[in-house]
Amino acid sequence: MATRTPKIPARSTLLNSSLDGMDDLFDFKTKEEQCQPEPENGGTGITEMDFAVMEPLPNHKFKLYTGQRLQDMVDSIREFGILEPLIVWVHEGKNTILSGHNRQNAGSIAGLTKGPVIIRENLTYEDAILIATETNLRQRSFDDLSPSEKAYCLKQHYDAIKSQGRRNDLIKEIEELVNPHEIGENGTCSEIQKKLNANEKVSEEYALGKDKIAKYLRIASLISPLMELLDNRKIAFEVAYDISFIKEEEKQYLIAEMIEAGHGVDIKKSTLIHDYAKKGKLTEELLRQIITGEKTKAARSGSPKPIKIKETVINRFFGREQSRKEIEDTIVKALEFYFAQSSENPEQKVG
């Protein structure tokens, strides 16, 4: 039986220390690129290993195939065998699968007890995570993953890169997008991106735009029941993003319970939840009111509303030759003088 050359990314691709941009930080191939012939794997041998001595990568979030997709893989393995070797990390007496969980599962169902593997040793945990996420994404295609798989995978990939201290500038930029309310009032990240420009539409297919990645990283913090609701399309992606700003798990569980009970959460409700959560005013009772539709208004801001001075008032005191800055400076000086006079005469009140 012929053995195909395994599609394992070169180490220089996975662990490149001179990334040039966001596409390099999350450099996953498209379906078309996956179809291109791969270069010969430099000296990496393929051997066989019993399934019984392998173990899955702890906390990996790639779901095993089910239904017809699983049956198709089982049928293929029965006819042709396992053509794509598994990648196994041998360390501390363990044989951890980095790539090939579905092949192991389908192979076992097909009656096999062992399969071809590529053994990797001398890896750090971060190296292993990068290989696991990138090989799975290249083999399965990013847009084939469920939203929860995308979120968990990007989070693992991102954490591994961050722990290695690479591209701190991009990491900082992503973190500012992940936590838009913590970057000050002059932040440029919109909290809810309802429309995408042309470039972002291109990145939308692979979820590689900076804003999209930041939202996936936030969504990865949601509890499992909410992730399942997202995967089952009972809540929209933007709704899940808004809910991710709730830090308390009990409130997240409350939302999941109310949705399962038949209460829908649309973007209007999730925007309210987001607004109250970022202001620290979201109580469980208020959360119930929002989801049931009793509460429909956003939290009031502590800042005074902006005042627009009528043009007739401006024309009364200023000429057309004066610039906007000159007018503003004069108004500020007049106010400073007025309040200074008020402080000298306590009985004089504003209003």
N, C-alpha and C positions, 0 to 999 in steps of 0.2 A: 504493500500500500504506500503510495507516494506521500511524502510529508511536505506540507507547505511551509515556506519561510514565515516564521512568526512575526506578527505586527507589533513588535515591542519598540517603543520610541527610544531613540538614542539618549544616553544619559545627558549629553550636551543640550538636548532639546528640553528635557524635563528639569534640569537643574542649571539652566543658563544664568550666569551671574551678571550678565550685562543686558537685561531686558530693556527694550526701547520704548515700550508703551503698553497701554491696556491690553491690546490684542496679544502681546507677548506674555503679559502676566497671566492671562487666561487663554493660552494658545491651544485651542481645540480644533481639530480638523473638521471641515464640512464633509458631507457625504461624497461629493465629487472627489475631494482630495483623498478620501479613504480608498477610492477605487484605483488610485495611481499605484504602480508597482513600488514596493518598498525595497530599499537597498539591503544587501546581504547583511545579516546580523554578525558583526565582527567577532567571530570566535565563540559565540554563546552556544553551548552544547544543549541538546535536547535529550532528556532521559525519561524513564517511566517511573511513576510513583503510585503507590496504593492510595485509593481515595480514603481509606480508613485512617491513615496517619496524617491526613490534611485537616486543617481547621480554618474556618472563615476568618477574615479580617475583623477584629473586634469593632463593634459599633459602625460597621459599614452600612450605608443606607440604600444600596442598590437592591431593588426588589427582585426576587426570583421570578422567572417567567411562569405564567399560568395559562390554562386554557389551550387554545389552538397554537399559540406561539410556542408553548412548552412541547406540545405534541409534535409539532413540525421539527423541533430540534431533536427530540427523541428518535423520530423516524429517520432523520438524516444520519444520526450517529449509528443507528442500527445498520444502515446501508453502507456508510462510508467510514465510520469510526470518527474519532475526535481529530479533526484536521488542524485545529488551532491550539497549540500547546497552552496549558495553564502557566501562569507565572507564580512561582511559590517562593516566599521569603523564608529561608532557613536561618533561624536565630534562636538562641537560648533553648535548644532542644525542641523547638516547635517548627512546624511546617505550615506557614500561614499563607493562604491564598490571597494574592493581590489582584489577580485577574483570572476569571474562569469559574466563578461560583455557579453560574448557570450550566456550564459544560460539565462540571462535576455532578450536579444534581441530575441533569438529563442523562448523563452517562450511566449513573447508578440505576435510573429507571429503565434504561435500555439493557441492563444486565451486565455492564462492565464493572470491574473492580479496580481498575487502574487506568491511567491515562498519561499522555505525553506532557512533560513539564519543562519549563526553563527555570532553573534554580538561581536565585539571587541571594548573595550573602553580603556581609559587611555594609549593610544599609543602616542609616539612622531611621528613626520612626518617621521623620518628615520626608525622607527619601521614599520610604515605602508608601506613604499616603499620596505623594505626588504621582508615583507609578500607578497606584491603584485607581486614582481618579482619572488620570489622563488616558490610560489604556482602556478603561471601561467606557469613557466618553468617546474615544475614537472608534471603538468597536460597535457601540450601540447607537451613536449619534445623539448629540445633545437634545435635539428636538423630539427624540423618541422617549425621553425620560418624563416621568410625572413631575409636576411642580415641586413636590416635596423632595424628590430625588435630586432635582436641579439645585434646590436650596441647600440641602445637606452636602451635596458634592462640592458646590462652590465654596461653602463654608470650610470644609475640610481642606480643600486645595488652597484657599486663601490663608488659613491658619498655618498650614505647613510652610508656605512661602514667607509669611510674616515672622515665624519663629526663626527662620534662617537669616533674617535681617536684610533681605534683598529688596531693592527698590522701595526704600522707606518713603520716598516722595509720593509714589503711587498709593502706597498703603495709607498714608496720611490723608490723601485726597479721597480715597474710598471711605475711610472712617468718618470724614466730614459729611459725606453723603449718607452714610448709614445713620448718623446721629445729627440730623439737620438742626435740631433745636438746641444743640450744645455748641454751635459755632458762632453764636452772637447774632444780634439783630441785623447785621449787614451781610449775612450769609446769602449765597446766590442760588442754593439748591431749592427748587420748588418742592413742596411737601407732597403734592399729588400731581403727577404728570399725566394729564388726560389726553394730550395730543403729542405726537412724535414728529420730529422733522424728518426729512428724507434720509439723512445719515442714520438716525436712530431707528428708522424702519428697517434698514438693512441689518443693523445689529440685533434687531428684535428677533429675527429668525433663530439666532443662536444665543440670544440673551447675553451678549457680550458688551452692550453699552454700559458706561459707568453707572448711570442712574439705575439701570435694570439690575446690574450686579449688586449694587448697594441694597436694593430692595430685596433681592433674594437672600442676602446675608442677614438682613433683619428678620425675614420670614423664617429663617432657620431656627430662630429662638422660640417659635410657637410650640405649644404642646402638641402631642401626637393627635388627639381628637380633632383639633383645628386643621392640622395638616391633612388628615383624611377628608375633612369637609372640603378643603381646597382641591385635593385630587379628584374628588367626586363631583366637583363643580357646584357645590352647594353654597360656596362663597367665591367671589371673584378675586383675582390676584391683588387688585388695588385695595380691596376690603381686607384681605389678609395682611397686607402691608400696614394699613392703618391700625389694625388690632395689635400688631407687633409692638406698638408703643406702650401697651399695657404690660408693666413689669411683673405684676402679681399673678401667679399661676391660678389662684382661686378665681380671679375675675375672668381669666381666659377659659377656665372650666365652665363658669357660669354662662358665658357666651355660647360655648359648644352645646351645653344642655338646652339652652333656650332655642337654638337653631334646630336641634334635633326634635324639639317639642313643636316645631312648626312656625317659629318666628323667623322671618327672613331678615337679612342684614344687607341692605344695598349700600351704594357708595355714599348716599346722603347720610345714612345713619353712621356709617364707619367714619365719615369725616367729623361728625360730632364727637364720636368716641375718641378719635385722635386728638381733637381740639381740647377736650376736657382732660385727657390723659397727660398731654404735654404741659398743661397748667397745674397738674397735681390736684385736680378737683373731681376726679372720677371716683365716685363711691359706688358700691354695689347697687344701692337703690337707684341712683342716677342712671347706672348702666341698664337696669331693668326698664326704666322709663324711656330711654333712648330706643332700645330694641323693640319695645311694645308700641312705640310711636307716640307716647304721651309727651315726650320731650323733643322739641323740634328746633330749638334755638341754640346757637353757639354760646360758649362761655363769654361773659363780658371781659373786655381787656381793662387792665388797671390804668392804661394810658388815656389821657383826654383825647376826644375826637378832634381831628384837624379842623381849623377854622379858616374859611376862605373870605378874604376881605373884598368887598364889592368894588368894582372898577370906579364907581362914582365917588367912593370914599378916597381912593388912591388919587384920583384927579383933583380932589378938593385940596390936597396938601402937597402934591408933587407935580412937576412939569414933565412933559414928554421927553425932554432931553436927559432926564435922570435915568440911570440904569437900574436894573432890578436889584443888583447888589447894594447900590446906594440907598435905595428905598428900604431894603431889609435892614441895613445898618442903622438908618435913622429911626426906624420903628423900634429896634432893640434898645437904642440909646434913650428913646422916649419912655419906654417901659421901665428901664433901669432907673431913670430919674423919678418916674411916678412912684415906684415901689420904695425908693429911697425916701421920698417925701412921706410916704405912708408909714414907714417905720419910725420916722421922727415924730409923727402925730398919730399915736395908737388909736385915737378915737375915730380916725378916718378909716373906713373899710372899703374894700373892693366890692363893686356891685351896686 
